[in-house]
Amino acid sequence: MKSDANAVPLPGARSRAADFSALAKPRLNLLVVASTFAGYAMAGGDMSQGLRVVCALVGTGFVAGGASGLNQIIERDADGLMRRTRLRPIPDGRLQAREALLFSAALAATGLLTLALGVNPLSALVALATLVSYVAVYTPLKKHTSFATVIGAIPGALPPVIGWTAARNELSQGAWLLFGIVFLWQLPHFLAIAWIYREDYARAGFPMLPVIEPDGRSTARQAVIYSAALMPLSLAPTLVGLTGPAYFVGALALNAIFLALAVKFGWSRGIPDARRLFFGSIIYLPLLWILMIVDRL
């Protein structure tokens, strides 16, 4: 028999694998996994328990990937109307909704089981709350109210709580502090995206704040308010003893830059400044986690 050791996968197989991977948004969910790790580290989790750490991160990543896929199934018609999403696997016809549903549900279920059996039931319960609130509450609300942005920040802020419960098996003050930081961080991030793609959102029928108030004043004002509120909350870890003065100084500088980006956007309401705020938000959170973890070592 001829050996197939050097066989090359067919392009179609690679393409389908890439499409299923796109459902899970792996690059976007890297920040989810990083936030979970930050929560574990800040809770004083034992890093020598390698299997527990891996299960916490992989389990959370799988649940987040499953949630992303389920979101795309529900929003497939709207995605087909938006320039930035119309080439996603489902609206572009490369995947059928049924097979995407099976994949996404299996991914989320695997993640929940990984957390429940490899970490603890509480972390799996928090992950389940994240999944349900994102898919069954936030996603349907997006078609009805701009307040969905605030609702969506709740599941988005739970990954560090999953990490905290993975380490301590309890929901204590530190978990909610990390939750609050990520909750407030998301809002300027989301508002910047909504302003940049407001025409797309209007075309798809999403009543985002920039769509229902197109002059941008409310969008800009809220971006500044949430960024300003983030500053004292992000400094609070030092005040409650989770971090030391080095983190406080670094976080103060980081928040000053982030707030300046929000104020600049608020003043101009221009697309370039919205993009700077968006990219600044992407850089802000990983740097904040690094400051926290390094200070705690």
C-alpha positions as CSV (number, residue, x, y, z in Angstrom):
1,M,0.0,0.0,0.0
2,K,1.3,3.5,-0.9
3,S,2.1,5.6,2.2
4,D,0.1,8.8,2.7
5,A,2.6,10.3,5.2
6,N,3.3,13.2,2.9
7,A,-0.3,13.8,1.9
8,V,-1.4,17.4,1.8
9,P,-4.8,18.4,3.1
10,L,-7.2,19.5,0.3
11,P,-7.7,23.3,0.0
12,G,-11.4,22.8,0.6
13,A,-10.8,21.1,3.9
14,R,-8.4,23.9,5.0
15,S,-11.0,26.5,4.0
16,R,-13.8,24.9,6.0
17,A,-11.5,24.6,9.0
18,A,-10.7,28.3,8.7
19,D,-14.4,29.1,8.4
20,F,-15.2,27.1,11.6
21,S,-12.3,28.8,13.3
22,A,-13.6,32.2,12.2
23,L,-16.9,31.5,14.0
24,A,-15.0,31.3,17.3
25,K,-13.1,34.6,16.7
26,P,-9.8,33.2,18.2
27,R,-7.9,36.5,17.9
28,L,-10.6,38.5,19.6
29,N,-11.0,35.9,22.3
30,L,-7.3,36.0,23.1
31,L,-8.2,39.1,25.2
32,V,-10.9,37.0,26.9
33,V,-8.3,34.3,27.8
34,A,-5.8,37.0,29.0
35,S,-8.5,38.5,31.2
36,T,-9.2,35.1,32.7
37,F,-5.5,34.6,33.4
38,A,-5.3,38.0,35.0
39,G,-8.2,37.1,37.3
40,Y,-6.5,33.8,38.3
41,A,-3.2,35.6,39.0
42,M,-4.8,38.4,41.0
43,A,-6.7,35.9,43.1
44,G,-3.3,34.4,44.0
45,G,-3.9,31.2,42.0
46,D,-1.3,28.5,42.3
47,M,0.7,28.6,39.0
48,S,2.3,25.2,39.8
49,Q,-1.1,23.6,39.2
50,G,-0.6,23.6,35.4
51,L,-3.6,21.4,34.5
52,R,-5.9,23.7,36.5
53,V,-4.6,26.8,34.8
54,V,-4.8,25.2,31.3
55,C,-8.3,24.0,32.0
56,A,-9.4,27.5,33.2
57,L,-8.0,29.2,30.1
58,V,-9.0,26.6,27.5
59,G,-12.5,26.2,29.0
60,T,-13.1,29.9,29.0
61,G,-11.8,30.2,25.5
62,F,-14.1,27.5,24.3
63,V,-17.1,29.0,25.9
64,A,-16.3,32.4,24.5
65,G,-15.8,30.8,21.0
66,G,-19.1,29.0,21.3
67,A,-20.8,32.3,22.3
68,S,-19.3,34.1,19.3
69,G,-20.5,31.4,16.9
70,L,-24.0,31.4,18.4
71,N,-24.1,35.2,18.1
72,Q,-23.2,35.0,14.4
73,I,-26.0,32.5,13.8
74,I,-28.6,34.7,15.3
75,E,-27.3,37.8,13.5
76,R,-26.6,36.2,10.2
77,D,-29.1,38.3,8.3
78,A,-27.9,41.5,9.8
79,D,-24.3,40.6,9.2
80,G,-25.1,40.1,5.5
81,L,-26.2,43.8,5.4
82,M,-23.0,45.2,7.0
83,R,-19.9,45.8,5.0
84,R,-17.6,44.8,7.8
85,T,-19.4,41.5,8.5
86,R,-20.9,40.4,5.2
87,L,-18.0,38.1,4.4
88,R,-18.3,36.1,7.6
89,P,-18.8,32.4,6.9
90,I,-22.6,32.2,7.4
91,P,-23.8,35.3,5.6
92,D,-21.3,34.6,2.8
93,G,-22.8,31.1,2.4
94,R,-19.6,29.2,3.2
95,L,-21.2,27.5,6.3
96,Q,-24.8,26.6,6.9
97,A,-26.5,27.7,10.1
98,R,-27.2,24.2,11.2
99,E,-23.6,23.1,11.0
100,A,-22.5,26.3,12.7
101,L,-25.0,25.7,15.5
102,L,-23.7,22.2,16.1
103,F,-20.1,23.4,16.1
104,S,-20.8,26.4,18.4
105,A,-22.9,24.4,20.8
106,A,-20.3,21.6,21.0
107,L,-17.6,24.2,21.6
108,A,-19.4,25.9,24.4
109,A,-20.5,22.6,26.0
110,T,-16.9,21.4,25.9
111,G,-15.7,24.6,27.6
112,L,-18.3,24.3,30.4
113,L,-17.4,20.7,31.0
114,T,-13.7,21.5,31.0
115,L,-14.3,24.2,33.7
116,A,-16.6,22.0,35.8
117,L,-14.4,18.9,35.8
118,G,-11.0,20.4,35.4
119,V,-11.4,23.5,37.7
120,N,-14.5,23.8,39.8
121,P,-18.3,24.0,39.4
122,L,-18.4,27.7,40.4
123,S,-16.1,28.8,37.5
124,A,-18.3,26.8,35.1
125,L,-21.4,28.5,36.5
126,V,-19.9,31.9,35.9
127,A,-19.0,30.9,32.4
128,L,-22.6,29.6,31.8
129,A,-23.9,33.0,33.0
130,T,-21.6,34.7,30.6
131,L,-22.8,32.5,27.7
132,V,-26.5,32.9,28.5
133,S,-26.4,36.7,29.1
134,Y,-24.4,37.2,25.9
135,V,-26.4,35.0,23.6
136,A,-29.9,35.1,25.1
137,V,-30.0,38.6,26.5
138,Y,-27.5,40.9,24.8
139,T,-27.8,39.6,21.2
140,P,-31.6,39.9,20.9
141,L,-31.6,43.3,22.7
142,K,-29.2,44.8,20.1
143,K,-32.2,45.0,17.6
144,H,-34.3,46.9,20.1
145,T,-32.4,49.4,22.2
146,S,-29.1,51.2,22.4
147,F,-28.9,50.2,26.0
148,A,-27.9,46.8,24.8
149,T,-24.3,48.1,24.7
150,V,-24.4,48.4,28.5
151,I,-26.0,45.0,28.9
152,G,-23.4,43.5,26.6
153,A,-20.7,44.8,28.9
154,I,-21.9,42.5,31.6
155,P,-20.9,39.1,30.0
156,G,-17.9,40.9,28.5
157,A,-16.6,41.7,32.1
158,L,-17.0,38.2,33.5
159,P,-13.8,36.4,32.2
160,P,-11.6,37.8,35.0
161,V,-14.3,36.6,37.4
162,I,-14.0,33.1,35.9
163,G,-10.3,33.3,36.6
164,W,-10.8,34.5,40.1
165,T,-13.3,31.7,40.9
166,A,-10.9,29.2,39.3
167,A,-8.3,30.2,41.8
168,R,-10.3,30.7,45.0
169,N,-13.7,29.0,44.3
170,E,-15.5,32.1,45.7
171,L,-16.9,35.4,44.6
172,S,-15.2,37.9,46.8
173,Q,-14.4,41.7,46.6
174,G,-11.5,41.3,44.2
175,A,-13.5,39.5,41.7
176,W,-16.1,42.3,41.5
177,L,-13.4,44.9,41.4
178,L,-11.9,43.3,38.3
179,F,-15.4,42.9,36.8
180,G,-16.0,46.6,37.3
181,I,-12.8,47.6,35.6
182,V,-13.5,45.5,32.5
183,F,-17.2,46.6,32.5
184,L,-16.3,50.3,32.3
185,W,-13.4,49.7,29.9
186,Q,-15.7,48.1,27.4
187,L,-18.1,51.1,27.0
188,P,-15.7,53.6,25.4
189,H,-14.4,50.7,23.3
190,F,-17.9,49.8,22.1
191,L,-18.9,53.5,21.6
192,A,-15.8,54.1,19.4
193,I,-16.7,51.0,17.3
194,A,-20.3,52.2,17.0
195,W,-19.3,55.6,15.8
196,I,-16.8,54.3,13.2
197,Y,-19.4,51.9,11.8
198,R,-22.6,53.8,12.5
199,E,-23.7,53.6,8.8
200,D,-23.3,49.8,8.8
201,Y,-25.3,49.5,12.0
202,A,-28.0,51.7,10.6
203,R,-28.1,49.6,7.4
204,A,-28.6,46.5,9.5
205,G,-31.2,48.0,11.7
206,F,-29.3,48.2,15.0
207,P,-30.4,51.2,17.0
208,M,-26.9,52.0,18.4
209,L,-26.5,55.3,20.1
210,P,-24.7,57.0,17.1
211,V,-27.6,55.8,14.9
212,I,-30.4,57.2,16.9
213,E,-28.5,60.4,17.8
214,P,-26.4,61.0,14.7
215,D,-24.8,64.3,15.8
216,G,-22.6,62.2,18.1
217,R,-22.8,64.4,21.1
218,S,-24.3,61.7,23.4
219,T,-21.8,59.1,22.1
220,A,-18.8,61.4,22.7
221,R,-20.1,62.5,26.1
222,Q,-20.7,58.9,27.3
223,A,-17.2,57.8,26.1
224,V,-15.6,60.6,28.2
225,I,-17.8,59.9,31.2
226,Y,-17.1,56.1,31.2
227,S,-13.4,56.7,30.6
228,A,-13.3,59.2,33.6
229,A,-15.2,56.7,35.8
230,L,-12.7,54.0,34.9
231,M,-9.7,55.9,36.4
232,P,-10.6,55.7,40.1
233,L,-11.9,52.1,39.7
234,S,-8.7,51.0,38.0
235,L,-6.7,52.6,40.9
236,A,-8.8,50.8,43.5
237,P,-6.7,47.5,43.5
238,T,-4.0,49.4,45.3
239,L,-6.4,50.9,47.8
240,V,-7.8,47.4,48.8
241,G,-4.3,45.8,48.9
242,L,-4.3,43.8,45.8
243,T,-1.5,45.8,44.2
244,G,1.3,48.1,45.4
245,P,2.4,51.7,44.6
246,A,4.2,50.7,41.4
247,Y,0.9,49.5,39.8
248,F,-0.9,52.7,41.1
249,V,1.6,55.0,39.3
250,G,1.6,52.9,36.1
251,A,-2.2,52.7,36.1
252,L,-2.6,56.4,36.7
253,A,-0.4,57.2,33.6
254,L,-2.2,54.6,31.5
255,N,-5.6,56.0,32.5
256,A,-4.5,59.5,31.8
257,I,-3.6,58.6,28.2
258,F,-6.9,56.7,27.8
259,L,-9.0,59.5,29.1
260,A,-7.1,62.0,26.8
261,L,-8.0,59.8,23.8
262,A,-11.6,59.8,24.9
263,V,-11.6,63.6,25.4
264,K,-10.0,64.1,22.0
265,F,-12.7,62.0,20.4
266,G,-15.4,63.8,22.4
267,W,-14.1,67.2,21.1
268,S,-13.8,66.3,17.5
269,R,-16.2,63.4,17.0
270,G,-14.0,62.5,14.0
271,I,-13.4,59.0,12.7
272,P,-9.6,59.3,13.1
273,D,-10.0,60.1,16.8
274,A,-12.6,57.3,17.2
275,R,-10.1,54.9,15.7
276,R,-7.4,56.2,18.1
277,L,-9.7,55.6,21.0
278,F,-10.6,52.1,19.7
279,F,-6.9,51.1,19.3
280,G,-6.0,52.7,22.6
281,S,-8.7,50.6,24.3
282,I,-7.2,47.4,22.8
283,I,-3.8,48.3,24.1
284,Y,-5.0,49.6,27.5
285,L,-6.5,46.4,29.0
286,P,-3.5,44.1,28.3
287,L,-1.1,46.7,29.7
288,L,-3.3,47.1,32.8
289,W,-3.2,43.3,33.3
290,I,0.5,43.2,32.9
291,L,0.9,46.0,35.4
292,M,-1.3,44.2,37.9
293,I,0.4,40.8,37.5
294,V,4.0,42.1,37.6
295,D,3.3,44.2,40.6
296,R,1.8,41.2,42.4
297,L,4.8,39.0,41.7
